[in-house]
């Protein structure tokens, strides 16, 4: 065999992406939300209110969800947790069909 050529399987998509990776709405969280549309889930707890990340998710500009813009949208709610004094982040995926209702 020529030098530099060897048998190998390609890595999973997005496994070797460059740049900052999503932490709040990661691919695993997106899968859960898409499997149960229109259902609220508590997805995270943060020490501060989120604003920019919330905006990126709701405007569907985050890279790992931008391809879903024609299928529906993500909604985010933030509530102060009185027990931990942190902010609970809730999210749901609303399908395009249910947006009109």
C-alpha positions as CSV (number, residue, x, y, z in Angstrom):
1,X,0.0,0.0,0.0
2,X,1.2,3.5,-0.6
3,X,2.5,5.5,2.4
4,X,-0.2,7.3,4.4
5,X,-3.1,5.1,3.3
6,X,-4.7,2.7,5.8
7,X,-8.1,1.2,6.5
8,X,-10.2,3.3,8.9
9,X,-13.8,4.2,9.5
10,X,-14.7,8.0,9.4
11,X,-15.4,9.7,12.7
12,X,-19.0,10.5,13.7
13,X,-20.3,13.8,12.3
14,X,-19.4,16.9,14.4
15,X,-17.1,14.9,16.6
16,X,-14.0,16.9,15.6
17,X,-15.6,20.3,15.2
18,X,-13.6,23.4,15.9
19,X,-14.7,26.3,18.0
20,X,-16.9,26.6,21.1
21,X,-19.3,23.7,21.5
22,X,-22.9,24.2,22.8
23,X,-23.2,23.2,26.4
24,X,-26.8,24.2,27.3
25,X,-28.5,22.8,24.2
26,X,-26.1,20.0,23.3
27,X,-26.9,17.4,20.7
28,X,-28.0,14.9,23.4
29,X,-30.4,17.5,24.9
30,X,-31.8,18.3,21.4
31,X,-32.5,14.6,20.8
32,X,-34.6,14.4,24.0
33,X,-36.5,17.6,23.1
34,X,-37.2,16.5,19.6
35,X,-38.4,13.1,20.7
36,X,-41.1,14.7,22.9
37,X,-42.2,17.9,21.1
38,X,-44.3,20.5,23.0
39,X,-43.2,19.1,26.4
40,X,-41.2,21.2,28.9
41,X,-37.9,19.8,30.3
42,X,-35.6,21.3,32.9
43,X,-32.3,21.1,30.9
44,X,-29.9,22.9,33.2
45,X,-29.1,25.0,36.3
46,X,-27.0,28.1,36.1
47,X,-25.7,30.6,38.7
48,X,-26.7,33.6,36.5
49,X,-29.6,34.5,34.2
50,X,-28.8,33.6,30.6
51,X,-29.6,36.1,27.8
52,X,-27.3,35.7,24.8
53,X,-27.5,32.0,24.8
54,X,-31.3,32.2,25.1
55,X,-31.4,34.5,22.2
56,X,-29.2,32.2,20.0
57,X,-31.4,29.2,20.8
58,X,-34.7,31.0,20.2
59,X,-33.6,32.6,17.0
60,X,-32.3,29.2,15.8
61,X,-28.8,30.5,15.1
62,X,-27.0,28.0,17.2
63,X,-25.1,25.8,14.7
64,X,-26.4,22.4,15.9
65,X,-30.1,23.4,15.6
66,X,-30.2,25.9,12.7
67,X,-31.2,23.1,10.3
68,X,-34.4,22.6,12.3
69,X,-35.7,26.2,11.8
70,X,-38.4,25.1,9.2
71,X,-39.6,22.3,11.6
72,X,-40.4,24.4,14.6
73,X,-38.7,26.5,17.3
74,X,-37.2,26.1,20.8
75,X,-38.7,28.1,23.7
76,X,-36.7,28.8,26.8
77,X,-38.0,29.8,30.3
78,X,-35.9,30.7,33.3
79,X,-37.0,30.4,36.9
80,X,-35.2,31.1,40.1
81,X,-34.9,28.0,42.3
82,X,-35.5,29.0,45.9
83,X,-33.8,25.9,47.3
84,X,-30.5,26.3,45.5
85,X,-30.7,30.1,44.8
86,X,-29.7,29.3,41.2
87,X,-31.6,29.6,37.9
88,X,-33.4,26.6,36.4
89,X,-33.5,26.6,32.6
90,X,-36.5,25.0,31.0
91,X,-36.8,24.3,27.3
92,X,-39.3,22.7,24.8
93,X,-39.4,22.3,21.1
94,X,-42.6,23.6,19.5
95,X,-43.4,22.1,16.1
96,X,-44.5,24.3,13.3
97,X,-48.0,22.8,13.3
98,X,-48.5,23.8,16.9
99,X,-47.2,27.3,16.6
100,X,-50.3,28.3,14.6
101,X,-52.7,27.2,17.4
